[in-house]
């Protein structure tokens, strides 16, 4: 089996992550960590809405 060099892997994968994709991933990590402070009720609804918007942003900014 042939192993690829870093330059070959970059060509295959299409290059580096875009700025928007990296920002969306960082936002999702932050939102997931913030879930520790959700106690229920309205805060849970707001968290779930924000998380779904974040997932939508992640999908749209990171797809090739």
Secondary structure, DSSP 4 states (H G I P E B T S, - for coil): -PPPPHHHHHHHHTSSPPHHHHHHHHHHHHHHHHGGG--STHHHHHHHHHHHHHHHHHHHHH--
